[in-house]
């Protein structure tokens, strides 16, 4: 009986404990949910507080809005873009031409540094002066000659009181047939010029009579072939002899068929007073210009640097020494400019174009007539030698640049005048050109 009463009580206690566990579980679950809810609310509260602080800060530092703000524009569907009928006009400022740029400053690389003129003695000065008879040119081989020329200092002023001289260098085949005309040209101007003559060594005759200005002025020479590299070698040989006299400041290359167009005073002042050298330089892109360029000269000389010009030049002392001492371009022409290359028409123009383009006038002072075409200019015979021809050559109405201005004296010399013109030249030239009596 007692056992039967005890069983219901045990069941009730077990049921109570089960219900208690369920309540504990539910309480834990509710506590967890409450914690999660509290965390989410705290997060949102923190974000809202930051937003509120931001709004309050903006409100404090920003300017008050206008009392009547404009309503936002209504939404409008943008139309489909249509192609423009043409390019829009650019603003007027874009069409304003840029200001003129100043001329480029010559590279300092080419400007020789100032050198104090040393006290020079013989053999650099050959003693040619107003009261001293010119000494005969010393015959020197190419090696000795170039060695002496290469040791010359680059001086800007003469180291002694003596006027600068013009070196007249004659490249001839033989006798100077027009020498009597040049005698009249030089008369009375001793000490202001020097003369050097390179003739074919096969010519054994005399160049001049005793007492002539050409006496003793013949230099050591070698055979020269027309259009060959030997022409450049002969020109260089003349220059090397001429630069040994430090009084020589300008250098003119002439042939036996050249004549002067003005008297000595005019020629001298024009050359000594010039700030430019006179080497004809132009870019000929035809087969007789760039077509003569050899690709073996690259990269020392590029085809865009290749130039053409007349063989007959007039240069200053600085350029003359640079040509004589050139060991870069001169040997290159000797190896690769042969045959139809005609080195005499390309070496000096190309050299000047690369090294000294800013100091050159890009024109020659020696007039020739190419109007008849062919590889040679017109040869003037006796019937063509008239007063009108000489006057027209002196002034044909054209002008050219000289020391920044314009002048009607564009040529100082002319060629080719054959020996038959000498008598008429002696008759007309002294009066037209005002030679000294």
C-alpha positions as CSV (number, residue, x, y, z in Angstrom):
1,X,0.0,0.0,0.0
2,X,2.8,2.4,1.0
3,X,4.7,1.4,-2.2
4,X,1.7,2.4,-4.4
5,X,1.5,5.8,-2.7
6,X,5.2,6.5,-3.2
7,X,5.2,5.9,-7.0
8,X,2.9,8.9,-7.8
9,X,5.1,11.2,-5.8
10,X,8.2,10.2,-7.7
11,X,6.6,10.7,-11.0
12,X,5.4,14.1,-9.9
13,X,9.0,15.1,-8.8
14,X,10.5,13.9,-12.1
15,X,7.9,15.8,-14.0
16,X,8.7,18.9,-12.0
17,X,12.4,18.6,-12.6
18,X,11.8,18.2,-16.4
19,X,9.7,21.3,-16.4
20,X,12.4,23.2,-14.5
21,X,15.1,22.2,-17.0
22,X,12.8,23.4,-19.8
23,X,12.3,26.8,-18.0
24,X,16.1,27.1,-17.5
25,X,16.7,26.4,-21.2
26,X,14.0,28.9,-22.2
27,X,15.5,31.5,-19.9
28,X,18.9,31.0,-21.4
29,X,17.5,31.3,-24.9
30,X,15.6,34.5,-23.9
31,X,18.7,35.9,-22.3
32,X,20.7,35.2,-25.5
33,X,18.1,36.8,-27.7
34,X,17.9,39.8,-25.4
35,X,21.6,40.2,-25.6
36,X,21.7,40.0,-29.3
37,X,18.8,42.5,-29.6
38,X,20.6,44.8,-27.1
39,X,23.8,44.7,-29.3
40,X,22.0,45.5,-32.5
41,X,20.1,48.4,-30.9
42,X,23.4,49.7,-29.4
43,X,25.1,49.5,-32.9
44,X,22.2,51.4,-34.5
45,X,22.2,53.9,-31.7
46,X,26.0,54.5,-32.1
47,X,25.6,55.1,-35.9
48,X,22.7,57.4,-35.4
49,X,24.7,59.4,-32.8
50,X,27.6,59.8,-35.2
51,X,25.2,60.9,-38.0
52,X,23.6,63.3,-35.5
53,X,27.0,64.7,-34.5
54,X,28.0,65.1,-38.2
55,X,24.7,67.0,-39.0
56,X,25.2,69.2,-35.9
57,X,28.8,69.9,-36.9
58,X,27.8,70.8,-40.5
59,X,25.0,72.9,-39.2
60,X,27.4,74.8,-36.9
61,X,30.1,75.5,-39.5
62,X,28.1,75.9,-42.7
63,X,26.6,79.1,-43.9
64,X,22.8,79.3,-43.5
65,X,21.0,78.4,-46.6
66,X,19.2,80.9,-48.6
67,X,15.7,81.6,-47.4
68,X,14.1,80.5,-50.7
69,X,16.0,77.6,-52.2
70,X,15.1,76.8,-55.8
71,X,13.1,73.7,-56.3
72,X,15.0,70.8,-57.9
73,X,14.6,70.6,-61.7
74,X,12.2,68.1,-63.0
75,X,13.6,64.9,-64.4
76,X,13.8,65.1,-68.1
77,X,14.8,62.2,-70.3
78,X,17.9,63.4,-72.3
79,X,17.4,63.4,-76.1
80,X,19.4,61.2,-78.3
81,X,22.6,62.9,-79.3
82,X,22.6,64.0,-82.9
83,X,25.9,64.1,-85.0
84,X,27.4,67.6,-85.2
85,X,27.4,69.1,-88.7
86,X,31.1,69.9,-88.5
87,X,33.9,70.5,-86.0
88,X,33.2,73.1,-83.4
89,X,35.1,76.3,-83.9
90,X,38.2,76.7,-81.6
91,X,38.5,79.6,-79.3
92,X,40.1,82.6,-81.0
93,X,43.2,82.4,-78.8
94,X,44.0,79.1,-80.4
95,X,44.5,80.8,-83.7
96,X,46.8,83.4,-82.4
97,X,50.2,82.8,-84.0
98,X,53.0,82.0,-81.5
99,X,55.4,84.8,-80.8
100,X,58.5,84.8,-83.0
101,X,61.3,82.8,-81.6
102,X,64.8,84.4,-81.4
103,X,67.4,82.8,-83.7
104,X,69.1,79.8,-82.2
105,X,72.3,80.6,-80.3
106,X,75.3,78.9,-81.9
107,X,76.5,76.0,-79.9
108,X,79.2,76.9,-77.5
109,X,81.0,73.7,-78.6
110,X,82.2,75.4,-81.7
111,X,83.4,78.7,-80.2
112,X,87.1,78.5,-79.6
113,X,88.3,79.5,-76.1
114,X,90.1,82.8,-75.8
115,X,93.8,82.4,-76.1
116,X,96.4,85.0,-75.1
117,X,98.4,85.9,-78.1
118,X,102.0,84.6,-77.6
119,X,105.1,86.4,-78.9
120,X,105.8,84.8,-82.2
121,X,109.0,84.7,-84.1
122,X,110.1,83.0,-87.3
123,X,109.3,80.7,-89.0
124,X,105.6,81.5,-88.3
125,X,106.0,85.0,-89.7
126,X,107.5,85.1,-93.2
127,X,108.5,88.7,-93.0
128,X,106.2,90.1,-95.7
129,X,105.7,93.8,-95.0
130,X,105.5,97.2,-96.6
131,X,109.2,97.8,-96.6
132,X,110.5,94.3,-96.9
133,X,110.6,92.3,-100.1
134,X,108.5,89.1,-99.8
135,X,110.6,86.0,-99.2
136,X,110.3,83.0,-101.4
137,X,108.0,80.3,-100.2
138,X,109.9,77.5,-98.6
139,X,109.4,74.2,-100.4
140,X,108.2,71.7,-97.9
141,X,106.7,68.2,-98.3
142,X,103.2,67.5,-97.1
143,X,104.2,65.8,-93.9
144,X,106.5,68.7,-92.7
145,X,104.1,71.3,-93.9
146,X,101.1,69.8,-92.0
147,X,103.1,69.3,-88.9
148,X,104.1,72.9,-88.8
149,X,100.6,74.1,-89.6
150,X,99.1,71.8,-86.8
151,X,101.3,73.5,-84.2
152,X,100.0,77.0,-84.9
153,X,98.2,78.7,-82.0
154,X,94.6,79.9,-82.4
155,X,95.1,83.6,-81.9
156,X,92.4,86.2,-82.2
157,X,94.6,89.3,-82.7
158,X,98.0,89.8,-84.3
159,X,100.8,89.8,-81.6
160,X,102.6,92.7,-83.3
161,X,101.7,96.0,-85.0
162,X,101.1,94.9,-88.5
163,X,97.9,95.1,-90.6
164,X,96.1,91.9,-91.3
165,X,96.6,90.5,-94.8
166,X,94.6,88.6,-97.4
167,X,96.2,85.4,-98.8
168,X,95.5,85.0,-102.5
169,X,96.0,81.3,-103.4
170,X,96.1,80.4,-107.1
171,X,95.4,76.8,-108.1
172,X,96.7,76.6,-111.7
173,X,97.6,74.1,-114.4
174,X,100.7,76.1,-115.6
175,X,101.5,79.6,-116.4
176,X,99.5,82.5,-115.1
177,X,98.4,84.1,-118.4
178,X,96.4,86.8,-116.7
179,X,99.3,87.8,-114.3
180,X,99.7,91.3,-115.8
181,X,96.2,92.2,-114.8
182,X,96.8,91.0,-111.3
183,X,100.0,92.9,-111.2
184,X,98.0,96.1,-111.7
185,X,95.5,95.0,-109.1
186,X,98.2,94.5,-106.4
187,X,100.3,97.5,-107.3
188,X,100.7,100.0,-104.4
189,X,99.3,97.6,-101.7
190,X,102.4,95.8,-100.6
191,X,102.1,94.5,-97.0
192,X,98.4,93.9,-97.2
193,X,98.5,90.6,-99.2
194,X,100.3,87.4,-99.7
195,X,100.4,85.2,-102.8
196,X,100.7,81.4,-103.1
197,X,100.7,79.5,-106.4
198,X,100.1,75.7,-106.7
199,X,100.8,74.6,-110.3
200,X,101.1,71.2,-111.9
201,X,104.7,69.9,-111.2
202,X,104.9,68.9,-114.9
203,X,105.0,72.6,-115.8
204,X,108.7,73.6,-115.9
205,X,108.3,77.1,-117.2
206,X,108.4,80.3,-115.1
207,X,105.4,81.9,-113.6
208,X,106.6,85.5,-113.7
209,X,109.3,87.9,-114.7
210,X,111.9,89.2,-112.3
211,X,110.4,91.7,-109.8
212,X,106.9,90.4,-110.2
213,X,104.6,90.0,-107.2
214,X,104.4,86.3,-108.1
215,X,108.2,85.8,-107.9
216,X,109.1,83.1,-105.5
217,X,105.5,82.4,-104.5
218,X,105.3,78.9,-106.0
219,X,104.8,76.2,-103.4
220,X,105.7,72.5,-103.4
221,X,102.9,70.8,-105.5
222,X,101.7,67.5,-106.8
223,X,99.7,66.5,-109.8
224,X,96.0,67.4,-109.8
225,X,93.2,65.7,-111.7
226,X,90.0,67.4,-112.5
227,X,87.2,66.3,-110.2
228,X,89.5,64.1,-108.1
229,X,90.4,64.0,-104.5
230,X,93.8,65.5,-105.4
231,X,92.0,68.9,-105.9
232,X,91.2,68.9,-102.2
233,X,94.7,67.9,-101.3
234,X,96.0,70.9,-103.4
235,X,93.7,73.3,-101.7
236,X,94.7,72.0,-98.3
237,X,98.4,72.4,-99.3
238,X,97.8,76.0,-100.3
239,X,96.0,76.7,-97.0
240,X,98.8,75.0,-95.0
241,X,101.4,77.3,-96.6
242,X,99.3,80.4,-96.1
243,X,98.5,79.9,-92.4
244,X,102.2,79.8,-91.5
245,X,102.1,83.5,-91.9
246,X,100.1,84.7,-88.9
247,X,99.4,88.0,-90.6
248,X,97.1,86.2,-93.1
249,X,93.6,86.6,-91.8
250,X,91.5,85.9,-94.9
251,X,92.1,83.2,-97.6
252,X,90.9,83.3,-101.2
253,X,91.1,80.4,-103.6
254,X,91.4,81.4,-107.3
255,X,92.3,79.9,-110.6
256,X,94.4,81.0,-113.5
257,X,91.2,82.1,-115.3
258,X,89.9,84.4,-112.5
259,X,89.8,88.1,-112.6
260,X,89.1,90.8,-110.0
261,X,85.9,92.8,-110.4
262,X,86.9,95.6,-108.0
263,X,90.1,97.4,-107.0
264,X,92.3,96.1,-104.2
265,X,91.0,98.6,-101.6
266,X,87.4,97.5,-102.1
267,X,88.3,93.8,-102.1
268,X,90.5,94.1,-99.0
269,X,88.0,96.1,-96.9
270,X,85.1,93.8,-98.0
271,X,87.0,90.6,-96.8
272,X,88.8,92.0,-93.7
273,X,85.6,93.7,-92.5
274,X,83.3,90.7,-93.0
275,X,82.0,88.7,-90.0
276,X,81.2,85.7,-92.3
277,X,83.1,83.2,-94.4
278,X,82.1,82.6,-98.0
279,X,81.7,79.0,-98.9
280,X,78.8,78.0,-101.2
281,X,76.7,75.5,-99.3
282,X,73.3,74.0,-100.5
283,X,71.4,70.8,-100.2
284,X,71.0,69.2,-103.6
285,X,68.7,66.1,-103.3
286,X,69.1,65.0,-106.9
287,X,71.4,62.3,-108.3
288,X,74.3,64.9,-108.7
289,X,73.9,66.0,-105.0
290,X,72.8,63.5,-102.4
291,X,73.2,60.8,-105.1
292,X,76.9,61.1,-104.7
293,X,76.8,60.3,-101.0
294,X,78.4,57.0,-100.0
295,X,76.8,55.0,-97.2
296,X,80.3,54.0,-96.1
297,X,80.6,57.5,-94.6
298,X,77.9,56.8,-92.1
299,X,77.7,57.5,-89.1
300,X,80.5,60.1,-89.2
301,X,78.6,61.9,-92.0
302,X,74.9,61.3,-92.5
303,X,73.2,61.8,-95.8
304,X,71.1,64.7,-94.3
305,X,74.4,66.5,-93.6
306,X,75.7,66.1,-97.2
307,X,76.1,69.4,-99.0
308,X,77.3,70.7,-102.4
309,X,78.9,73.9,-103.5
310,X,81.4,75.8,-105.6
311,X,85.1,74.9,-105.2
312,X,86.1,78.6,-105.1
313,X,85.9,79.8,-101.5
314,X,86.9,82.7,-99.2
315,X,87.4,81.8,-95.5
316,X,88.9,83.3,-92.3
317,X,91.9,82.1,-90.3
318,X,90.0,80.0,-87.8
319,X,88.3,77.9,-90.5
320,X,91.5,77.7,-92.5
321,X,93.3,76.1,-89.6
322,X,90.4,73.7,-88.9
323,X,90.6,72.5,-92.5
324,X,94.4,72.0,-92.4
325,X,94.2,70.0,-89.2
326,X,91.0,68.0,-90.0
327,X,91.8,64.4,-89.3
328,X,88.2,63.2,-89.2
329,X,86.3,64.2,-92.4
330,X,89.3,64.7,-94.8
331,X,90.5,61.0,-94.6
332,X,86.9,59.8,-94.9
333,X,86.5,61.7,-98.2
334,X,89.8,60.3,-99.4
335,X,88.5,56.7,-98.9
336,X,84.9,57.0,-100.0
337,X,84.5,60.0,-102.4
338,X,86.1,58.9,-105.6
339,X,85.2,58.9,-109.3
340,X,81.9,60.6,-110.0
341,X,81.7,61.8,-106.3
342,X,83.7,65.0,-107.2
343,X,85.1,65.7,-103.8
344,X,86.0,69.3,-104.6
345,X,82.3,70.1,-104.8
346,X,81.3,68.4,-101.5
347,X,84.2,68.2,-98.9
348,X,84.3,71.9,-97.8
349,X,80.5,72.5,-98.1
350,X,79.8,69.4,-96.0
351,X,82.6,70.2,-93.5
352,X,81.3,73.8,-93.0
353,X,77.7,72.6,-92.8
354,X,78.6,70.2,-89.9
355,X,81.2,72.3,-88.0
356,X,80.5,76.0,-88.7
357,X,77.1,76.6,-90.2
358,X,76.4,79.8,-88.3
359,X,79.5,81.7,-89.4
360,X,79.1,81.0,-93.2
361,X,77.2,83.1,-95.8
362,X,76.5,80.0,-97.8
363,X,77.5,81.7,-101.1
364,X,80.7,82.2,-103.1
365,X,82.3,85.5,-104.0
366,X,83.5,84.1,-107.4
367,X,81.0,84.6,-110.3
368,X,80.6,82.0,-113.1
369,X,78.1,81.6,-115.9
370,X,76.2,78.3,-115.8
371,X,73.4,79.3,-118.0
372,X,74.6,77.2,-120.9
373,X,74.4,74.0,-119.0
374,X,76.9,71.1,-118.9
375,X,79.6,70.1,-116.5
376,X,81.7,73.3,-117.1
377,X,80.8,77.0,-116.9
378,X,81.0,79.4,-119.9
379,X,84.4,80.3,-121.1
380,X,84.8,83.9,-122.1
381,X,86.8,84.5,-125.3
382,X,88.2,87.8,-126.6
383,X,85.0,89.0,-128.4
384,X,82.9,88.7,-125.2
385,X,85.3,91.0,-123.3
386,X,83.6,94.4,-123.3
387,X,83.0,97.3,-120.9
388,X,79.4,96.4,-120.6
389,X,80.3,92.9,-119.5
390,X,82.6,94.2,-116.8
391,X,80.1,96.8,-115.6
392,X,77.3,94.2,-115.5
393,X,79.4,91.8,-113.5
394,X,80.2,94.5,-111.0
395,X,76.6,95.5,-110.5
396,X,73.7,93.7,-112.2
397,X,71.0,95.1,-109.9
398,X,71.0,92.2,-107.4
399,X,71.7,92.6,-103.7
400,X,72.9,90.2,-101.0
401,X,73.4,90.0,-97.3
402,X,76.6,91.5,-95.8
403,X,77.1,91.9,-92.0
404,X,73.4,92.0,-91.3
405,X,72.6,94.5,-94.1
406,X,72.2,94.5,-97.9
407,X,74.9,95.3,-100.4
408,X,75.2,95.4,-104.2
409,X,78.7,93.9,-104.0
410,X,77.9,90.2,-104.2
411,X,80.9,89.0,-106.2
412,X,84.5,90.1,-106.0
413,X,85.9,87.8,-108.7
414,X,84.8,86.2,-111.9
415,X,85.9,83.3,-114.1
416,X,86.5,81.7,-116.7
417,X,88.4,84.3,-118.8
418,X,90.8,82.8,-121.3
419,X,94.2,84.2,-122.2
420,X,92.9,85.9,-125.3
421,X,90.9,88.4,-123.2
422,X,94.0,89.8,-121.5
423,X,94.6,92.8,-123.8
424,X,91.0,94.0,-123.5
425,X,91.1,93.5,-119.8
426,X,94.2,95.6,-119.5
427,X,92.4,98.3,-121.6
428,X,89.1,98.4,-119.8
429,X,89.6,97.1,-116.2
430,X,92.0,99.8,-114.8
431,X,89.5,102.6,-115.6
432,X,86.3,100.7,-114.7
433,X,87.8,99.3,-111.4
434,X,89.9,102.4,-110.6
435,X,93.2,100.6,-110.2
436,X,96.2,102.6,-108.9
437,X,98.1,104.3,-111.7
